[in-house]
Amino acid sequence: MSASPPGNIRRLVRQTMTIARRDFVATVFTPMFLVFLFTPVLMLSFGLIGGMGASSVTSASVEKASIVAIVDPAQQEAMRAADARLRQLYARDDRPPALVMQVPTDNPAGQAHVAFSDKGNDASAAMFGELGRPTILYSGFGRRDANFLAQLAEETLRMERSGTTALSIPTLTSIARAQPSPTGNKRSAFFAVFGIFFLTLFLAGQAVGTMAEERNNKVVEILAAAVPLEAVFFGKLIGMFGSALLFIGFWGTLASQLDVLVPGGVGAAFRDIGPAVGMPVFSLLFVAYFAMAYMLLGAVFMGVGAQASTPRELQLLSLPITVLQIIIFGLSVQAVSKPDSWLALAVEIFPFSSPYAMAGRAANLPDLWPHLAALVWQLLWVAIIIAIAARAFRRGVLQSGSGKINWKGLVGR
């Protein structure tokens, strides 16, 4: 007498979790997992080293750069005050070069031209003449600096005519928003899409190598002789996802303390970024959509890894999938910037881009019911892709059966 369907389902779940536990332990309880866990530190270190090198080159050129104002000594004090006030309107890295003031000679026009040929000074713009009608010279990309000098002349004259260096002395007070702004929602939507894209591409790629290695070692064939092949695929996917969750949990805990670790101004800027559904719900949805994106991409990668017999074949088969992921990322970023557009709806429905777009939707819009439907839709496609991958492996590698997806046999085995 055959076992009842509920008993078969329980057996299938037990077999799947056994495979998952095997892969989880084999991945996590190894020294290489610690190296994998701290891979972002190595990536950031290389980025910082390259950034420091580029910054040193840029700093050397910025230190020599200047804008020259050839003005009467009586106007220089007012111009210095005007320069200090105008520079507050620029971000630190976007401010014009340092202001160098010179006393006019008998030939101020020639004096201005000399500023561009001085080897010890890299002038991008030079101003001479009466401040009411100044002449401003600039070279190369110095038009922006020339405009700054024009505004500096205007501000200096206003200060002189008002008889004071400042007519208004403001008090700047930083406050925290009660609710994130629409701009903050869109920023959190972008971070959600980028976070899922980066983590999925970074973590799901291990499924390819693992599956290809175990295929070459005949491990998959041995497991497939004991349990349904679909259970092998799904169990391995769950096991690798467990190691991915450990990775995210470790770095997510550090990221949650970011506003405490960074300077106060930067931390306040991060607090202005927030999702429309609220941070607790958004955190759960982010993990759920990452799980779906990981399962979808991981299932595809596992199917590819099961078919590849050499590293060369593995690379050739994986490249189109990676390119597709980059295209999906670009479309998802466009979709979350316009959440009510037809593009957003299309990207939310397409199964491989749905996790990215729906995570962005959670940041942009407060309604929750579409997320339940989206998660069910994505889970359905995970099952379909695993079934297709198992069918292809059974037919192409094991060379057994007709290659049809045996749903009844899967439950009844």
C-alpha angles and dihedrals in degrees: 000000000000122000119261119262093251088054091050091051091050090050091050091050091048092050091048093050091047090057089044093052091048093053094042093053092043090053104038103038095063132092090239090065089065089054089049091048092055095042091108088059090056091046092050091047092055090046092050092048091051091044092050090052092050091043092053091053091047093046091053091055093042092053090059095043118099146157117229127218117188102198140147114276090240090063098044097085092053090046092053090053091047091048092052092051095047094049090060088069091064131073113249094255093042100054121120119257120278116291116244116191123200133187110245118250129202089283108040092167091058089043090056092050091051089058089068094051098046107115093205093055131050103206117187096183137010130194129200139161132050113339090231090062107012126177114226124194123195137174135208110338093353097112091101090053090047089055089051090054090050091053089045091057090050093049092047092054091048091053092049093050094046090052094228137078093234133021093186128039108190129199112221116208124181116218133182120240117241089217130019114260122242087256089053089051091053092048091052088048090055092047089050093052093044092045094053092044094050096043094045095048092043098046105030093057090076088069090070096055094041094052094044091049094050091045091055090046091051090238093128092053091052092049092045089056090059104037136020112284091234089058089052092052096044093044093051089048092052091047093053090045089056090058089047090054090053089053092049093044092054096048094035090059090053092046091051089063093050095108089054095048099045125068118283097254093051092045091052090052090054091050090059089062112083143144124253094234093054128260099271094052092039091053091054092046091047091055091045093050092045088053091052093046090048093048093048096047093037091053090052092047091048090052089050093046091050091055098044116089098178134037089246092057089047092056094045092050095043097050097071090049092053092048089050090052091054091050090049090050091053093048092047092053089052090047096052091049088060105030095173097051129106089246090060091052092048093048091047091054099044102091099223094049096035096090092053096045095044092050087053090047090055088056094047105037130039100214114111107188096081090060094063091052091046094052092050090048092050093046089053090055091048088058092046094051093046089050092049092047091050091048092051091047093048093049101036103034108021090034091210133128129007094289093246119141103254102205094165093048090049092059097035099048 
